[in-house]
């Protein structure tokens, strides 16, 4: 399928077109994939530092992914369900950090 740029009227439209055209089947999984890659790269990089606990690393990574998913949702690059998954993951990580640091 060929994706036409005829309906692209601005920057946001162009980004949405890239999201759809980057995957040849039109599923628009480019930006969800980028957000997941940022999460994993950030988590692994933070886990490499000896002063970071796994809870801190995962929570910080989930928070950044949540913020990115909210921005991507505003631009209609990801679904509401995808954004909700990252919000839920951040909430679970906040509880994990609370339990880890309550002593």
JOTAFEN-V374296 format. One record per backbone hydrogen bond with DSSP energy under -1.0 kcal/mol. NH is the residue of the N-H (numbers start at 1). CO is the residue of the C=O. If there is no record, write none. Layout:
NH,CO / NH,CO
//
This chain:
8,5 / 14,10 / 15,11 / 16,12 / 17,13 / 18,14 / 19,15 / 20,16 / 21,17 / 22,18 / 26,23 / 33,29 / 34,30 / 35,31 / 36,32 / 37,33 / 38,34 / 39,35 / 40,36 / 41,37 / 42,38 / 43,39 / 44,40 / 45,41 / 46,42 / 47,43 / 48,44 / 52,49 / 57,53 / 58,54 / 59,55 / 60,56 / 61,57 / 62,58 / 63,59 / 64,60 / 65,61 / 66,62 / 67,63 / 68,64 / 69,65 / 70,66 / 71,67 / 72,68 / 73,69 / 74,70 / 75,71 / 76,73 / 77,72 / 83,79 / 84,80 / 85,81 / 86,82 / 87,83 / 88,84 / 89,85 / 90,86 / 91,87 / 92,88 / 93,89 / 94,90 / 95,91 / 96,92 / 97,93 / 98,94 / 99,95 / 100,96 / 101,97
//
